[in-house]
Structures are given as structure tokens and as C-alpha cells.
Amino acid sequence: MSDPPLSQLDARPREPAPAEPPLSRRERLKPGLHRRSRRARMWMAPGIGVKRWLTLFVICTLLGGVGVLHFTWTGPLHFAATRWILWVNALVTPELMPLYTGGAAIMLLALTGALWSIMMLNRSVLRGMGTAPETTVDVLYERRNLARGPHLVTLGGGTGMSNLLSGLRAHTGNTTAIVTVSDDGGSSGRLREALDMVAPGDLTDCYAALSDSPVMARLLLHRFQRGEGLEGHTFGNLLLATLSEEQGGLSAAMKDIHEVLRIRGKVYPATTRPATLVAHLSDGRVIRGESQFAPQVGEATITRVTLDPPDLPTLPEVLAAIHSAEQIILGPGSLYTSIIPALLVPGIARAVRESGAPLVYVASLMTEPGETDDLTLEGHVQAITQHLGRTPDCVLVNNAMPPADVTERYAAEGAHLLTLQGASRDLRGRCVLHPLLQPGQARHDPHALAQALLQVAPRRTVG
């Protein structure tokens, strides 16, 4: 289930924190000293790309000094060099220290001055380009380390997917999100019908989650509350609609979107052609459009879902990402309306089946009324296997209990916790348990979820 809205009711007023005694001058200086020490260590961190050039600069500077010495001693400036040496020797007391310490001190001062001048030159250049010099090492360190992060592919949609991406962005810059685009309700549905485009809503959420610009992330999610034709739309949806219209489709606009939004990773739609999600029910009925599932399923259950049309294209970049993935992640999100629709695109399903990367399913926290009523955790896994043709190698399951009042509220709406109760031995062997909840809520904690996924390294199960 994609991060339920009821969790927003769990916030409670907090007691004001007691006043703390004033800090001494030494204590006030500690944070600044800690920051400078941390930045110095970051400059020297492996892979940052600084030590090699700093070492080359020092070597070249010393070689240059030797060259100047040789030129002055053997050339026409020999007389000046002799006077310089005698002047430096006069500054040193031989009884206290060797004469060569004078030259060493001058050499050290010169090298320090050269390094300082380069640093100040870089600061001037960075300021001229609109970049804060004090953040440079943080950006370099982050990007260099993130560039070496694991290649992950996530499939799904909804708030669960964007929540996961917000956690993964701190660990790797090689995440590719493949997003379900079959939504037909709200702002997405209106734009889809008006412009014959794929639903942009879940794409917008994922772009906001991975954007390196906090301002852009906030603007993407801004929803207009007034204005004829604008009310109910998010800025991000309108931006994607504009780029799609201007470029003749989202597939042609992908490069522009990633550059404009400064995405840490990649976000692609599962398909570039609009499609309708169709539910086939246990009583023989067929429901068209995912927005109609919850109100129309009733006492029946969903046996399978399909896309209309079924033969949908996908971007070559999507298939390339799956083929090079070190881990493929399904969810978290609604089973039949977020996760499985992405797996119904033929090219994606075939690539996932053929991939040697472990397939990890992030289990929903609860059943979803009108979609997965009474469906067990094993039923969720079996539904994925039925539609994909491959069983997840690992099922990541939350083992933390939300507060009783929270579960009671969800139970009143027909949603119940998914557990391993009654699970088969095969499923239990595939499950990895971790506490994945935000404190006091029934919502995945993005950082705990990202850490758990990075620790999971299952081998693909054969057969």
C-alpha cells in the first residue's frame, strides 16, 4: 500500500524543549572547527579527484624551484644567487639550527602561498559562476561517491515510489525509476484526456524526489488552488505536458527534462503511449480505468489486470537500465495500480525475466481497500509471479509494529497489516525482515528502506 494518508493524523503536539545554558566561547568555536576539519578530510577522501592534482602541483612546484636554482647558479645570475644565499644565511643562527633550514622555510612559505593563491582563484571563479565556494567540497564529495553507487532500477509508482527514491538519492546517483503511467484520475487524467499523453502525476513525484534543486522540487509539487483550467493541476504536471507537447511526446523530451530538473539518477515512464488499466474480477466483471477499481470492485476480488492496448512500446533507455541493473526493486506501492502495470509492458517484463540481477519486492505495509482486500502477503507475491513470469528473489518485509491507534484507524477503513502469518516455507525463505516504519506512523521510512535495500544482496533463485 502506498504511504497511507491517515499517517498524517499521527502527529502530536510536543512539549517545548527546556532552555539550555549559554555556551562558552570555546564550545561556540567547536562547530566551526569541526566543519573545517570535516571539509579537510573530505578534500582528501578517495575518489574525490583532488589528491592526484594536488600532488602533481607540489611536485611541479618543487621541480620548478630546482630548475630556477640551477639556472641562477650556473647562468648569468650566479652573482645574484650568491648574494641571496648569503642574505638568507644571515637570518639563521648556525648555533641553533643548520643553515639549510632558512631555505626550507622559504620554500615552505612559497609553496603555501602558491596553494593559497590557487584556492582563492578557484573561489573567485566559483563565485563568478554563481556557486557558493563553501559548498564545493560537499558537492564534489557527494557526486564522486554517488557516481560509484550501485546501479538500481525501481519499478512502480505512487507516493511509495517517490518516498523510496528520496531515501536512495543519498546513497547512489545510479538509480533509474521506471514509473507506471496508467493513472486516469485527477490532474493526470485531465491532462491525459486533453493532450493524449501518458499520465504525468507519478513522474512528477519521482522527479521532485530526485531533483538536486530543493526549490525546483518544491515547485514541481505545487498544486494550483484557483484559476480556470489550472485549478487542481500541479506545476510539475503542467511542465511535463508542456515539454511533451513542444517535443512531440515525452520520449523526445526525456533529455531536456533531466537537464532542466537536475535529476540525481534517471526517471522514465514505463511506456510512452497512453494505456488504460483493466481489472478482471472473480465474478466475471471487467473494470476499465484504475480510478474505478476501488468504487466498483465491491465484494469481488481482482484476479488479474491488463493494459489496453497490450502491445506497448518502451524507451531503449529503460531496457538498457534493466540489463545493467545490479538490483531490481518492485514497490513499495499499490499492487494492482502501481507495481504490476509497469510489469505489463512487454519489453519491460521480458527484460526483467532475463535479467540476472536480484529481484526485490518491497512488501506493502497493509492491504488496500477495494484493491487487495483479504489478500495475504503470499497472495501479493503470487500476483507478481502470475503477471511477470518471475518470482521475486527477495521480499523485504517490515517487522516494526505501528501504534495501536494507527492500526485501528486503518482497520476502520478496511485496511489490515500484512504479515508472514500462514506464509509457506518457500516465501519465508525469501523474506528479509527489517524495521522500516517512520516513528509513530504507518508509512515507510525512506532512509531505513534505502539502507535495508543496500544491505540486501540475494542471489537469483533458479527454478
C-alpha positions, -999 to +999 in steps of 0.1 A: +000+000+000+014+034-009+021+055+021-014+059+036-028+094+042-040+085+076-005+086+089-007+124+087-031+121+117-004+107+139+014+140+146+010+151+182+019+184+198+053+183+216+063+198+248+086+229+244+122+220+249+138+232+282+161+262+279+198+253+276+226+271+294+246+295+273+277+280+256+312+291+264+334+307+238+353+275+233+321+255+229+308+280+203+340+276+183+338+238+183+311+235+155+333+258+132+364+238+139+345+205+133+332+218+100+367+228+088+382+195+100+354+176+082+359+196+050+397+190+051+391+153+054+366+154+025+391+171+002+415+141+009+388+114+006+395+086-020+379+092-054+373+129-049+398+137-077+418+162-058+448+144-042+463+135-076+463+170-089+475+185-056+504+160-056+513+169-092+512+206-083+536+201-054+560+180-075+560+205-103+565+234-079+595+217-064+609+208-097+604+244-108+623+255-077+652+232-086+652+245-121+654+281-110+682+272-086+702+255-114+696+284-138+707+311-114+737+291-101+751+282-135+739+311-155+744+348-157+725+353-124+751+334-104+762+366-086+726+374-076+721+338-063+752+340-042+741+373-026+706+358-020+721+327-002+743+349+019+713+371+029+693+340+039+722+326+058+724+358+078+689+353+090+698+319+105+718+314+137+741+284+130+745+276+167+707+269+169+699+254+136+715+243+103+719+269+076+697+249+052+666+255+074+664+290+061+660+278+025+635+251+037+614+277+055+613+300+024+604+270+002+575+260+025+562+296+026+564+298-012+545+265-016+519+276+009+514+309-009+511+291-042+484+268-028+466+297-012+466+317-045+451+287-064+424+283-037+415+320-039+415+319-077+390+289-076+368+307-051+367+338-074+358+316-104+331+297-084+315+329-072+315+343-107+296+312-118+271+316-090+283+287-069+290+290-032+327+281-026+319+267+009+296+241-006+321+229-034+337+201-014+303+188-003+291+187-039+323+171-052+323+145-024+287+137-029+288+134-067+320+114-068+308+090-042+273+088-056+287+081-091+303+049-077+270+038-060+251+007-071+230+006-103+195+002-091+162+000-110+129+007-093+095-001-108+062+012-096+045+045-089+025+065-064+039+081-032+056+048-023+080+051-052+088+088-046+093+080-009+118+053-018+137+075-042+141+102-016+159+077+005+181+062-023+193+096-036+216+099-006+234+066-014+237+064-052+234+086-083+228+055-105+191+049-097+167+045-126+130+048-118+106+032-142+072+047-135+037+035-141+018+060-162-018+045-165-035+068-139-067+082-153-079+103-123-073+138-110-048+162-128-031+133-146-064+121-160-074+155-172-041+162-190-041+127-204-075+131-219-069+166-232-034+160-247-034+123-254-003+118-233+007+094-206-003+102-171+023+126-157+014+126-119+037+098-106+065+110-129+063+145-113+065+130-078+096+110-088+113+139-105+107+160-073+122+132-051+154+130-072+159+167-080+191+183-068+173+216-065+152+220-034+134+250-050+126+230-081+114+200-061+090+223-042+077+240-073+071+207-091+047+196-064+029+230-061-008+224-068-029+254-081-059+261-059-075+285-083-076+297-118-098+285-147-082+254-163-053+255-137-071+245-105-061+210-093-031+208-116+005+206-102+032+227-118+052+196-125+023+180-144+019+212-165+057+213-171+057+177-184+027+184-205+044+214-220+076+196-228+056+167-242+036+190-265+067+210-275+088+179-283+060+158-298+059+134-269+077+126-236+101+102-253+117+131-272+117+153-241+135+130-217+169+145-221+156+181-217+136+170-186+166+155-168+188+186-176+161+211-166+152+194-133+188+185-123+179+149-116+201+127-095+196+095-115+170+089-142+132+088-143+114+072-173+078+064-180+071+026-183+057+033-217+054+064-240+019+056-252-013+062-232-029+029-220-059+020-199-056-003-169-083-031-169-092-052-139-107-087-144-128-097-114-136-130-098-173-125-106-166-121-143-169-084-145-143-061-161-135-026-149-117-001-171-096+027-156-078+024-123-097+052-107-128+030-109-113+000-091-120+010-055-156+021-060-166-008-083-148-039-071-173-044-043-174-080-028-155-094-058-117-097-059-093-088-087-079-119-104-057-101-129-051-068-146-042-060-182-033-029-202-053-018-233-037-017-258-014-046-246+014-042-271+030-010-257+065+003-266+091+014-240+122+035-243+155+019-252+170+037-221+146+017-199+157-016-213+193-007-211+189+003-174+173-031-166+200-050-184+228-032-165+210-032-131+227-047-100+193-048-083+157-045-095+132-032-069+094-036-071+075-011-050+066+000-025+032+008-038-003-004-047+000-039-061-025-037-090-024+000-098+013+009-093+036-021-094+020-046-118+011-021-145+048-014-151+054-051-155+027-055-181+047-036-207+061-064-229+096-051-232+100-045-195+086-079-185+109-097-209+140-077-197+132-083-160+127-120-166+160-122-185+180-101-160+205-118-138+201-091-111+182-100-079+145-090-080+134-075-047+098-069-038+092-042-011+061-057+005+032-034+012+025-025+048-012-031+046-039-043+023-057-017+002-095-014+004-111-020-030-079-035-045-063-061-023-089-068+004-082-101+022-051-107+000-022-121+021+014-113+017+019-146-002-010-136-024+008-104-033+039-123-043+019-148-063+001-120-082+035-106-092+047-140-103+015-145-123+018-113-142+055-111-146+065-148-150+093-145-124+091-148-087+109-121-066+142-135-052+138-114-020+107-100-002+116-071+021+091-071+049+086-046+077+087-061+112+080-030+132+045-025+147+028+009+142+010+023+172-023+006+181-044+037+175-030+039+139-038+003+130-073+008+145-079+038+122-068+018+092-089-012+103-119+010+104-113+018+067-108-019+059-070-019+057-051-046+076-014-052+083+004-077+060+024-102+080+040-136+074+012-154+093+003-185+073+031-180+048+047-210+031+082-222+037+093-210+003+081-175+010+096-174+044+129-184+028+127-154+005+118-128+032+142-104+048+128-086+079+137-051+088+121-023+109+110+001+081+084+024+097+086+061+104+082+066+142+046+066+152+033+062+117+022+035+092+045+048+065+078+035+051+108+055+064+128+063+032+162+062+049+156+029+067+142+014+035+172+026+014+196+012+040+178-022+041+178-024+003+215-017+001+222-045+026+201-070+006+223-090-018+203-121-027+212-145-054+187-152-080+167-183-073+168-208-101+137-227-110 
